[in-house]
Amino acid sequence: MKITLKLFASLAAHLPAEARSSHKVVLDVDPGTTALDVIRRQRVPEALCAIVLIDGVWVARPDRATRALSEGQVLAVWPPIAGG
């Protein structure tokens, strides 16, 4: 099944080079694949995944290992953000 992975800010470095400017890539994943499976597959350091959303809905850190993705969903991940 196909899902879209969006990695923002410094995390975009974990996308294929041709996908970095758009911050997204379409991935083929197996049914039952979780948010954490995708994060690990892309070798994104888990400690840097501060905000994780599936179709715009926040996924708490403990739920990332059990929340399975469905066909066509969008997984978006941001690193810790500071500002003023």
DOTOR-118606 format. One record per residue: residue number from 1; residue in one letter; x, y, z of N, C-alpha, C in turn. Coordinates in nm, 2 decimals, decimal comma. Example, Ala and Ser with C-alpha at 12.3 -4.5 7.8 and 13.67 -1.06 7.14 Angstrom:
BEGIN
<pos=1 code=a nu=1,32 nv=-0,57 nw=0,78 cau=1,23 cav=-0,45 caw=0,78 cu=1,32 cv=-0,33 cw=0,78>
<pos=2 code=s nu=1,28 nv=-0,22 nw=0,71 cau=1,37 cav=-0,11 caw=0,71 cu=1,29 cv=0,00 cw=0,79>
***
This chain:
BEGIN
<pos=1 code=m nu=0,08 nv=-0,12 nw=0,00 cau=0,00 cav=0,00 caw=0,00 cu=0,09 cv=0,12 cw=0,00>
<pos=2 code=k nu=0,04 nv=0,23 nw=-0,05 cau=0,11 cav=0,36 caw=-0,06 cu=0,07 cv=0,46 cw=0,05>
<pos=3 code=i nu=0,17 nv=0,52 nw=0,11 cau=0,15 cav=0,63 caw=0,21 cu=0,25 cv=0,74 cw=0,17>
<pos=4 code=t nu=0,22 nv=0,86 nw=0,22 cau=0,31 cav=0,97 caw=0,20 cu=0,38 cv=1,00 cw=0,33>
<pos=5 code=l nu=0,51 nv=1,01 nw=0,33 cau=0,59 cav=1,05 caw=0,44 cu=0,64 cv=1,20 cw=0,42>
<pos=6 code=k nu=0,61 nv=1,28 nw=0,51 cau=0,66 cav=1,42 caw=0,51 cu=0,76 cv=1,44 cw=0,63>
<pos=7 code=l nu=0,88 nv=1,48 nw=0,60 cau=0,98 cav=1,51 caw=0,70 cu=1,02 cv=1,66 cw=0,69>
<pos=8 code=f nu=1,01 nv=1,73 nw=0,80 cau=1,03 cav=1,87 caw=0,80 cu=1,16 cv=1,92 cw=0,87>
<pos=9 code=a nu=1,20 nv=2,04 nw=0,83 cau=1,32 cav=2,10 caw=0,89 cu=1,44 cv=2,00 cw=0,87>
<pos=10 code=s nu=1,52 nv=1,98 nw=0,97 cau=1,64 cav=1,90 caw=0,96 cu=1,62 cv=1,76 cw=0,93>
<pos=11 code=l nu=1,50 nv=1,71 nw=0,95 cau=1,46 cav=1,57 caw=0,93 cu=1,46 cv=1,54 cw=0,78>
<pos=12 code=a nu=1,44 nv=1,64 nw=0,69 cau=1,43 cav=1,62 caw=0,55 cu=1,56 cv=1,55 cw=0,49>
<pos=13 code=a nu=1,67 nv=1,56 nw=0,57 cau=1,79 cav=1,49 caw=0,52 cu=1,77 cv=1,34 cw=0,52>
<pos=14 code=h nu=1,67 nv=1,29 nw=0,58 cau=1,65 cav=1,14 caw=0,58 cu=1,56 cv=1,10 cw=0,46>
<pos=15 code=l nu=1,53 nv=1,19 nw=0,37 cau=1,45 cav=1,16 caw=0,25 cu=1,55 cv=1,14 cw=0,14>
<pos=16 code=p nu=1,51 nv=1,07 nw=0,03 cau=1,59 cav=1,06 caw=-0,09 cu=1,62 cv=1,20 cw=-0,14>
<pos=17 code=a nu=1,74 nv=1,22 nw=-0,19 cau=1,79 cav=1,36 caw=-0,23 cu=1,68 cv=1,43 cw=-0,32>
<pos=18 code=e nu=1,62 nv=1,35 nw=-0,41 cau=1,53 cav=1,42 caw=-0,50 cu=1,39 cv=1,46 cw=-0,44>
<pos=19 code=a nu=1,37 nv=1,41 nw=-0,31 cau=1,25 cav=1,44 caw=-0,24 cu=1,27 cv=1,55 cw=-0,14>
<pos=20 code=r nu=1,39 nv=1,59 nw=-0,11 cau=1,41 cav=1,69 caw=0,00 cu=1,35 cv=1,82 cw=-0,02>
<pos=21 code=s nu=1,35 nv=1,87 nw=-0,15 cau=1,30 cav=2,01 caw=-0,17 cu=1,14 cv=2,01 cw=-0,14>
<pos=22 code=s nu=1,08 nv=1,90 nw=-0,17 cau=0,93 cav=1,90 caw=-0,14 cu=0,90 cv=1,85 cw=0,00>
<pos=23 code=h nu=1,00 nv=1,79 nw=0,07 cau=0,98 cav=1,74 caw=0,20 cu=0,89 cv=1,62 cw=0,21>
<pos=24 code=k nu=0,87 nv=1,55 nw=0,10 cau=0,78 cav=1,44 caw=0,10 cu=0,82 cv=1,33 cw=0,00>
<pos=25 code=v nu=0,78 nv=1,21 nw=0,03 cau=0,80 cav=1,10 caw=-0,06 cu=0,69 cv=1,00 cw=-0,04>
<pos=26 code=v nu=0,65 nv=0,94 nw=-0,15 cau=0,55 cav=0,83 caw=-0,14 cu=0,62 cv=0,70 cw=-0,12>
<pos=27 code=l nu=0,58 nv=0,62 nw=-0,02 cau=0,64 cav=0,49 caw=0,01 cu=0,54 cv=0,38 cw=-0,01>
<pos=28 code=d nu=0,60 nv=0,27 nw=-0,05 cau=0,52 cav=0,14 caw=-0,05 cu=0,55 cv=0,07 cw=0,08>
<pos=29 code=v nu=0,45 nv=0,04 nw=0,16 cau=0,46 cav=-0,02 caw=0,29 cu=0,37 cv=-0,14 cw=0,30>
<pos=30 code=d nu=0,39 nv=-0,23 nw=0,38 cau=0,31 cav=-0,35 caw=0,40 cu=0,19 cv=-0,31 cw=0,49>
<pos=31 code=p nu=0,07 nv=-0,37 nw=0,47 cau=-0,04 cav=-0,35 caw=0,57 cu=0,01 cv=-0,38 cw=0,71>
<pos=32 code=g nu=-0,04 nv=-0,30 nw=0,80 cau=0,01 cav=-0,32 caw=0,94 cu=0,13 cv=-0,24 cw=0,98>
<pos=33 code=t nu=0,19 nv=-0,17 nw=0,88 cau=0,31 cav=-0,09 caw=0,91 cu=0,27 cv=0,02 cw=1,00>
<pos=34 code=t nu=0,35 nv=0,05 nw=1,11 cau=0,32 cav=0,15 caw=1,20 cu=0,40 cv=0,28 cw=1,17>
<pos=35 code=a nu=0,36 nv=0,39 nw=1,24 cau=0,43 cav=0,51 caw=1,23 cu=0,58 cv=0,49 cw=1,26>
<pos=36 code=l nu=0,60 nv=0,42 nw=1,37 cau=0,74 cav=0,39 caw=1,42 cu=0,82 cv=0,31 cw=1,32>
<pos=37 code=d nu=0,75 nv=0,21 nw=1,25 cau=0,82 cav=0,13 caw=1,15 cu=0,87 cv=0,22 cw=1,04>
<pos=38 code=v nu=0,79 nv=0,32 nw=0,99 cau=0,83 cav=0,41 caw=0,89 cu=0,94 cv=0,50 cw=0,93>
<pos=39 code=i nu=0,93 nv=0,55 nw=1,05 cau=1,04 cav=0,63 caw=1,11 cu=1,17 cv=0,56 cw=1,11>
<pos=40 code=r nu=1,17 nv=0,43 nw=1,16 cau=1,29 cav=0,35 caw=1,16 cu=1,34 cv=0,32 cw=1,02>
<pos=41 code=r nu=1,25 nv=0,28 nw=0,93 cau=1,29 cav=0,25 caw=0,80 cu=1,36 cv=0,36 cw=0,73>
<pos=42 code=q nu=1,33 nv=0,48 nw=0,76 cau=1,40 cav=0,60 caw=0,70 cu=1,52 cv=0,64 cw=0,78>
<pos=43 code=r nu=1,54 nv=0,57 nw=0,89 cau=1,66 cav=0,60 caw=0,98 cu=1,65 cv=0,74 cw=1,04>
<pos=44 code=v nu=1,53 nv=0,78 nw=1,07 cau=1,51 cav=0,90 caw=1,14 cu=1,53 cv=0,87 cw=1,29>
<pos=45 code=p nu=1,62 nv=0,95 nw=1,36 cau=1,64 cav=0,92 caw=1,50 cu=1,51 cv=0,95 cw=1,58>
<pos=46 code=e nu=1,47 nv=0,85 nw=1,65 cau=1,34 cav=0,86 caw=1,72 cu=1,34 cv=0,97 cw=1,82>
<pos=47 code=a nu=1,45 nv=1,01 nw=1,88 cau=1,46 cav=1,12 caw=1,98 cu=1,43 cv=1,25 cw=1,91>
<pos=48 code=l nu=1,45 nv=1,26 nw=1,78 cau=1,43 cav=1,38 caw=1,71 cu=1,28 cv=1,40 cw=1,65>
<pos=49 code=c nu=1,20 nv=1,30 nw=1,68 cau=1,06 cav=1,30 caw=1,63 cu=0,97 cv=1,36 cw=1,73>
<pos=50 code=a nu=0,97 nv=1,49 nw=1,74 cau=0,90 cav=1,56 caw=1,85 cu=0,75 cv=1,56 cw=1,82>
<pos=51 code=i nu=0,71 nv=1,59 nw=1,69 cau=0,57 cav=1,60 caw=1,66 cu=0,55 cv=1,50 cw=1,54>
<pos=52 code=v nu=0,45 nv=1,41 nw=1,56 cau=0,42 cav=1,31 caw=1,46 cu=0,27 cv=1,31 cw=1,44>
<pos=53 code=l nu=0,23 nv=1,33 nw=1,32 cau=0,09 cav=1,34 caw=1,28 cu=0,06 cv=1,24 cw=1,17>
<pos=54 code=i nu=-0,06 nv=1,18 nw=1,18 cau=-0,11 cav=1,09 caw=1,07 cu=-0,24 cv=1,16 cw=1,03>
<pos=55 code=d nu=-0,24 nv=1,20 nw=0,90 cau=-0,35 cav=1,28 caw=0,85 cu=-0,39 cv=1,40 cw=0,94>
<pos=56 code=g nu=-0,29 nv=1,47 nw=0,99 cau=-0,32 cav=1,58 caw=1,07 cu=-0,36 cv=1,56 cw=1,22>
<pos=57 code=v nu=-0,36 nv=1,43 nw=1,26 cau=-0,39 cav=1,40 caw=1,40 cu=-0,27 cv=1,35 cw=1,47>
<pos=58 code=w nu=-0,24 nv=1,42 nw=1,59 cau=-0,13 cav=1,39 caw=1,66 cu=-0,12 cv=1,25 cw=1,71>
<pos=59 code=v nu=0,00 nv=1,19 nw=1,71 cau=0,02 cav=1,05 caw=1,75 cu=0,12 cv=1,06 cw=1,87>
<pos=60 code=a nu=0,08 nv=1,03 nw=1,99 cau=0,17 cav=1,04 caw=2,11 cu=0,28 cv=0,94 cw=2,09>
<pos=61 code=r nu=0,39 nv=0,97 nw=2,16 cau=0,51 cav=0,88 caw=2,15 cu=0,48 cv=0,73 cw=2,18>
<pos=62 code=p nu=0,40 nv=0,70 nw=2,28 cau=0,38 cav=0,56 caw=2,31 cu=0,29 cv=0,49 cw=2,21>
<pos=63 code=d nu=0,21 nv=0,57 nw=2,13 cau=0,12 cav=0,51 caw=2,03 cu=0,19 cv=0,49 cw=1,89>
<pos=64 code=r nu=0,30 nv=0,54 nw=1,88 cau=0,37 cav=0,53 caw=1,74 cu=0,41 cv=0,39 cw=1,70>
<pos=65 code=a nu=0,43 nv=0,31 nw=1,80 cau=0,46 cav=0,17 caw=1,78 cu=0,34 cv=0,08 cw=1,75>
<pos=66 code=t nu=0,22 nv=0,13 nw=1,78 cau=0,10 cav=0,05 caw=1,76 cu=0,01 cv=0,11 cw=1,66>
<pos=67 code=r nu=0,02 nv=0,24 nw=1,62 cau=-0,07 cav=0,30 caw=1,53 cu=-0,04 cv=0,26 cw=1,39>
<pos=68 code=a nu=-0,11 nv=0,17 nw=1,33 cau=-0,09 cav=0,13 caw=1,19 cu=-0,14 cv=0,23 cw=1,09>
<pos=69 code=l nu=-0,07 nv=0,24 nw=0,98 cau=-0,11 cav=0,33 caw=0,87 cu=-0,20 cv=0,26 cw=0,78>
<pos=70 code=s nu=-0,29 nv=0,33 nw=0,71 cau=-0,38 cav=0,28 caw=0,60 cu=-0,34 cv=0,34 cw=0,47>
<pos=71 code=e nu=-0,38 nv=0,28 nw=0,36 cau=-0,36 cav=0,32 caw=0,23 cu=-0,39 cv=0,47 cw=0,21>
<pos=72 code=g nu=-0,30 nv=0,54 nw=0,15 cau=-0,32 cav=0,69 caw=0,12 cu=-0,30 cv=0,78 cw=0,24>
<pos=73 code=q nu=-0,27 nv=0,73 nw=0,36 cau=-0,25 cav=0,83 caw=0,47 cu=-0,12 cv=0,90 cw=0,46>
<pos=74 code=v nu=-0,11 nv=1,01 nw=0,53 cau=0,01 cav=1,10 caw=0,53 cu=0,06 cv=1,10 cw=0,67>
<pos=75 code=l nu=0,19 nv=1,06 nw=0,68 cau=0,26 cav=1,06 caw=0,81 cu=0,36 cv=1,18 cw=0,80>
<pos=76 code=a nu=0,34 nv=1,28 nw=0,89 cau=0,42 cav=1,40 caw=0,89 cu=0,50 cv=1,40 cw=1,03>
<pos=77 code=v nu=0,63 nv=1,44 nw=1,02 cau=0,72 cav=1,44 caw=1,14 cu=0,80 cv=1,57 cw=1,14>
<pos=78 code=w nu=0,80 nv=1,63 nw=1,26 cau=0,88 cav=1,75 caw=1,28 cu=0,98 cv=1,72 cw=1,40>
<pos=79 code=p nu=1,10 nv=1,78 nw=1,39 cau=1,19 cav=1,77 caw=1,50 cu=1,15 cv=1,87 cw=1,61>
<pos=80 code=p nu=1,22 nv=1,87 nw=1,72 cau=1,19 cav=1,98 caw=1,82 cu=1,21 cv=2,11 cw=1,76>
<pos=81 code=i nu=1,12 nv=2,20 nw=1,80 cau=1,13 cav=2,34 caw=1,74 cu=1,14 cv=2,44 cw=1,85>
<pos=82 code=a nu=1,23 nv=2,54 nw=1,83 cau=1,24 cav=2,64 caw=1,93 cu=1,22 cv=2,78 cw=1,86>
<pos=83 code=g nu=1,17 nv=2,87 nw=1,93 cau=1,15 cav=3,00 caw=1,87 cu=1,11 cv=3,10 cw=1,98>
<pos=84 code=g nu=1,08 nv=3,22 nw=1,93 cau=1,05 cav=3,32 caw=2,03 cu=0,95 cv=3,42 cw=1,99>
***
